[in-house]
Amino acid sequence: MTSTLKSPIDPGIHTLIYQERRQRYALSVPPGYNGEETVPLVVALHWGGVVTPYYSQPFLEGLMEPALEELGALIAAPDCQHGEWTNPQSESDVLALVDYLKVQFNIDKKRIALTGYSKGGAGTWYLAARHQELFAAAIPVAGMPQADTPSFAWRIPLYVIHSQMDNVLPILPTEIVVRELRKRGVKVEFDAIEGLPHYETGRYIPYIRKAVPWLGNVWAGQE
């Protein structure tokens, strides 16, 4: 049985609001989406800064949509309403938005992934660890893991991207966590890229794009 989109929406990037939570978000709709076939969903958490309305739109347009467009997925990028992604209020907002999108769109519940950059990368570590029944995979980019990250019983695979030249969030804490998770048998791909400062975000596109085949394999049960 398939469900259809409640309100037709054209392919492209849209700025929308989930009224119940007053949650603004940007949404990339893939070409050809008509609600008849299931599509994957990627939740993308934006970087830091003063969050003005639809702060997530340039993040989606300039980084995540061009990097992930080959997935043919819906990509939802909410605005962070509570300072950081790593707190219960933001956690609740993200989970509520995913539930809302699952009603509004014909989403394949087994193909939902989480990613984010910088502050959003930290949020990816935080939320993925706590909601492995929801997210099939996680791609933290240039984001600091939390001190308790290795303590979770990780079941989902990770594709971690961090620059060795990150001048804002040094790579060492990420390297330590990746080593610990691998020791525990967690499936972790780690791209420790070279020569890329933290704020040259557009240059991260090809590195995130490299995760697309990996994510496709995860969703197909081949990772």
One Martini backbone bead per residue (centre of mass of N, CA, C, O) as a GRO file, in nm:
protein
  223
    1MET     BB    1   0.097   0.036   0.023
    2THR     BB    2   0.033   0.369  -0.068
    3SER     BB    3   0.119   0.703  -0.021
    4THR     BB    4   0.029   1.039  -0.057
    5LEU     BB    5   0.060   1.352  -0.107
    6LYS     BB    6  -0.127   1.598   0.025
    7SER     BB    7   0.061   1.816  -0.124
    8PRO     BB    8   0.173   1.923  -0.393
    9ILE     BB    9   0.524   1.911  -0.511
   10ASP     BB   10   0.795   2.037  -0.639
   11PRO     BB   11   1.082   2.022  -0.750
   12GLY     BB   12   1.321   2.118  -0.516
   13ILE     BB   13   1.355   2.407  -0.315
   14HIS     BB   14   1.203   2.456   0.008
   15THR     BB   15   1.016   2.668   0.227
   16LEU     BB   16   0.901   2.562   0.549
   17ILE     BB   17   0.631   2.471   0.793
   18TYR     BB   18   0.578   2.332   1.112
   19GLN     BB   19   0.323   2.442   1.291
   20GLU     BB   20   0.315   2.288   1.564
   21ARG     BB   21   0.641   2.392   1.608
   22ARG     BB   22   0.749   2.625   1.439
   23GLN     BB   23   0.914   2.467   1.201
   24ARG     BB   24   1.170   2.542   1.014
   25TYR     BB   25   1.235   2.434   0.665
   26ALA     BB   26   1.427   2.270   0.429
   27LEU     BB   27   1.341   2.124   0.097
   28SER     BB   28   1.439   1.850  -0.103
   29VAL     BB   29   1.305   1.756  -0.418
   30PRO     BB   30   1.305   1.516  -0.632
   31PRO     BB   31   1.295   1.412  -0.928
   32GLY     BB   32   0.972   1.260  -0.984
   33TYR     BB   33   0.807   1.315  -0.747
   34ASN     BB   34   0.456   1.164  -0.660
   35GLY     BB   35   0.396   0.944  -0.410
   36GLU     BB   36   0.404   0.637  -0.526
   37GLU     BB   37   0.698   0.616  -0.434
   38THR     BB   38   0.947   0.546  -0.247
   39VAL     BB   39   1.169   0.744  -0.041
   40PRO     BB   40   1.427   0.879   0.081
   41LEU     BB   41   1.578   1.019   0.389
   42VAL     BB   42   1.748   1.327   0.472
   43VAL     BB   43   1.893   1.462   0.759
   44ALA     BB   44   2.005   1.809   0.789
   45LEU     BB   45   2.250   1.975   0.987
   46HIS     BB   46   2.346   2.271   1.063
   47TRP     BB   47   2.540   2.510   1.130
   48GLY     BB   48   2.654   2.774   1.275
   49GLY     BB   49   2.494   3.058   1.420
   50VAL     BB   50   2.263   3.289   1.348
   51VAL     BB   51   1.921   3.207   1.358
   52THR     BB   52   1.745   3.265   1.097
   53PRO     BB   53   1.510   3.244   0.884
   54TYR     BB   54   1.609   2.987   0.700
   55TYR     BB   55   1.913   2.901   0.760
   56SER     BB   56   1.910   2.617   0.600
   57GLN     BB   57   1.908   2.688   0.297
   58PRO     BB   58   2.213   2.743   0.221
   59PHE     BB   59   2.306   2.471   0.325
   60LEU     BB   60   2.147   2.303   0.122
   61GLU     BB   61   2.228   2.447  -0.147
   62GLY     BB   62   2.562   2.458  -0.092
   63LEU     BB   63   2.594   2.137   0.010
   64MET     BB   64   2.384   1.890   0.034
   65GLU     BB   65   2.244   1.878  -0.240
   66PRO     BB   66   2.498   1.850  -0.430
   67ALA     BB   67   2.610   1.596  -0.273
   68LEU     BB   68   2.308   1.415  -0.266
   69GLU     BB   69   2.138   1.404  -0.539
   70GLU     BB   70   2.192   1.098  -0.635
   71LEU     BB   71   1.985   0.958  -0.433
   72GLY     BB   72   1.680   1.057  -0.457
   73ALA     BB   73   1.616   1.238  -0.205
   74LEU     BB   74   1.498   1.361   0.064
   75ILE     BB   75   1.590   1.689   0.208
   76ALA     BB   76   1.606   1.785   0.549
   77ALA     BB   77   1.644   2.131   0.692
   78PRO     BB   78   1.648   2.246   0.991
   79ASP     BB   79   1.599   2.473   1.231
   80CYS     BB   80   1.762   2.585   1.509
   81GLN     BB   81   1.585   2.667   1.827
   82HIS     BB   82   1.824   2.565   2.072
   83GLY     BB   83   2.137   2.645   1.979
   84GLU     BB   84   2.160   2.325   1.979
   85TRP     BB   85   2.155   1.979   1.889
   86THR     BB   86   2.259   1.881   2.200
   87ASN     BB   87   1.942   1.865   2.295
   88PRO     BB   88   1.621   1.786   2.385
   89GLN     BB   89   1.474   2.001   2.211
   90SER     BB   90   1.607   1.937   1.937
   91GLU     BB   91   1.545   1.641   1.938
   92SER     BB   92   1.236   1.672   1.934
   93ASP     BB   93   1.218   1.831   1.669
   94VAL     BB   94   1.339   1.620   1.478
   95LEU     BB   95   1.144   1.388   1.538
   96ALA     BB   96   0.884   1.540   1.463
   97LEU     BB   97   0.960   1.599   1.169
   98VAL     BB   98   0.986   1.310   1.075
   99ASP     BB   99   0.697   1.227   1.138
  100TYR     BB  100   0.567   1.435   0.951
  101LEU     BB  101   0.705   1.344   0.683
  102LYS     BB  102   0.587   1.051   0.690
  103VAL     BB  103   0.299   1.163   0.629
  104GLN     BB  104   0.349   1.357   0.373
  105PHE     BB  105   0.533   1.121   0.272
  106ASN     BB  106   0.678   0.850   0.078
  107ILE     BB  107   0.862   0.692   0.306
  108ASP     BB  108   1.138   0.498   0.366
  109LYS     BB  109   1.195   0.373   0.682
  110LYS     BB  110   1.479   0.219   0.593
  111ARG     BB  111   1.570   0.519   0.447
  112ILE     BB  112   1.720   0.683   0.698
  113ALA     BB  113   1.927   0.972   0.736
  114LEU     BB  114   2.217   1.135   0.893
  115THR     BB  115   2.337   1.478   0.889
  116GLY     BB  116   2.626   1.712   0.931
  117TYR     BB  117   2.776   2.038   1.005
  118SER     BB  118   2.954   2.077   1.268
  119LYS     BB  119   2.716   2.132   1.463
  120GLY     BB  120   2.569   1.910   1.294
  121GLY     BB  121   2.779   1.690   1.348
  122ALA     BB  122   2.731   1.674   1.650
  123GLY     BB  123   2.427   1.609   1.616
  124THR     BB  124   2.472   1.342   1.474
  125TRP     BB  125   2.606   1.193   1.699
  126TYR     BB  126   2.380   1.234   1.909
  127LEU     BB  127   2.123   1.124   1.754
  128ALA     BB  128   2.224   0.852   1.646
  129ALA     BB  129   2.288   0.717   1.918
  130ARG     BB  130   1.967   0.753   2.024
  131HIS     BB  131   1.837   0.665   1.706
  132GLN     BB  132   1.874   0.357   1.565
  133GLU     BB  133   1.568   0.298   1.482
  134LEU     BB  134   1.561   0.537   1.260
  135PHE     BB  135   1.857   0.535   1.168
  136ALA     BB  136   2.061   0.371   0.922
  137ALA     BB  137   2.256   0.630   0.912
  138ALA     BB  138   2.575   0.824   0.943
  139ILE     BB  139   2.713   1.173   0.857
  140PRO     BB  140   2.967   1.321   0.995
  141VAL     BB  141   3.080   1.671   0.957
  142ALA     BB  142   3.300   1.846   1.119
  143GLY     BB  143   3.235   1.694   1.405
  144MET     BB  144   3.194   1.671   1.746
  145PRO     BB  145   3.211   1.443   1.962
  146GLN     BB  146   3.110   1.301   2.240
  147ALA     BB  147   3.216   1.161   2.531
  148ASP     BB  148   2.973   0.926   2.506
  149THR     BB  149   2.980   0.792   2.222
  150PRO     BB  150   3.124   0.504   2.283
  151SER     BB  151   2.892   0.394   2.495
  152PHE     BB  152   2.727   0.304   2.273
  153ALA     BB  153   2.521   0.069   2.098
  154TRP     BB  154   2.628   0.030   1.799
  155ARG     BB  155   2.449  -0.055   1.476
  156ILE     BB  156   2.519   0.167   1.291
  157PRO     BB  157   2.661   0.310   1.032
  158LEU     BB  158   2.960   0.507   0.949
  159TYR     BB  159   3.047   0.834   0.797
  160VAL     BB  160   3.349   1.002   0.842
  161ILE     BB  161   3.422   1.362   0.827
  162HIS     BB  162   3.759   1.504   0.842
  163SER     BB  163   3.998   1.746   0.891
  164GLN     BB  164   4.340   1.784   0.948
  165MET     BB  165   4.293   2.125   0.912
  166ASP     BB  166   4.111   2.189   1.141
  167ASN     BB  167   4.078   2.521   1.301
  168VAL     BB  168   3.822   2.455   1.508
  169LEU     BB  169   3.787   2.122   1.487
  170PRO     BB  170   3.972   1.899   1.578
  171ILE     BB  171   4.046   1.563   1.487
  172LEU     BB  172   4.128   1.392   1.738
  173PRO     BB  173   3.853   1.314   1.874
  174THR     BB  174   3.760   1.158   1.625
  175GLU     BB  175   3.987   0.949   1.612
  176ILE     BB  176   3.934   0.824   1.888
  177VAL     BB  177   3.642   0.731   1.837
  178VAL     BB  178   3.692   0.558   1.589
  179ARG     BB  179   3.882   0.356   1.722
  180GLU     BB  180   3.685   0.260   1.941
  181LEU     BB  181   3.458   0.160   1.755
  182ARG     BB  182   3.625  -0.044   1.595
  183LYS     BB  183   3.701  -0.221   1.840
  184ARG     BB  184   3.375  -0.284   1.872
  185GLY     BB  185   3.270  -0.335   1.557
  186VAL     BB  186   3.210  -0.084   1.414
  187LYS     BB  187   3.094   0.063   1.123
  188VAL     BB  188   3.369   0.265   0.992
  189GLU     BB  189   3.409   0.537   0.796
  190PHE     BB  190   3.722   0.728   0.726
  191ASP     BB  191   3.771   1.074   0.622
  192ALA     BB  192   4.093   1.213   0.633
  193ILE     BB  193   4.139   1.503   0.522
  194GLU     BB  194   4.318   1.740   0.323
  195GLY     BB  195   4.362   2.086   0.311
  196LEU     BB  196   4.090   2.180   0.499
  197PRO     BB  197   3.923   2.416   0.616
  198HIS     BB  198   3.636   2.473   0.789
  199TYR     BB  199   3.504   2.727   0.604
  200GLU     BB  200   3.533   2.552   0.327
  201THR     BB  201   3.250   2.409   0.251
  202GLY     BB  202   3.233   2.359  -0.062
  203ARG     BB  203   3.487   2.153  -0.053
  204TYR     BB  204   3.306   1.909   0.073
  205ILE     BB  205   3.132   1.789  -0.150
  206PRO     BB  206   3.308   1.548  -0.268
  207TYR     BB  207   3.321   1.398   0.010
  208ILE     BB  208   3.020   1.352   0.046
  209ARG     BB  209   2.973   1.216  -0.232
  210LYS     BB  210   3.140   0.956  -0.156
  211ALA     BB  211   2.895   0.848   0.036
  212VAL     BB  212   2.668   0.757  -0.156
  213PRO     BB  213   2.735   0.457  -0.223
  214TRP     BB  214   2.744   0.369   0.069
  215LEU     BB  215   2.449   0.438   0.138
  216GLY     BB  216   2.323   0.259  -0.076
  217ASN     BB  217   2.436  -0.004   0.053
  218VAL     BB  218   2.300   0.020   0.323
  219TRP     BB  219   2.005   0.023   0.213
  220ALA     BB  220   2.069  -0.268   0.063
  221GLY     BB  221   2.241  -0.449   0.276
  222GLN     BB  222   2.583  -0.423   0.202
  223GLU     BB  223   2.708  -0.310   0.505
   0.00000   0.00000   0.00000
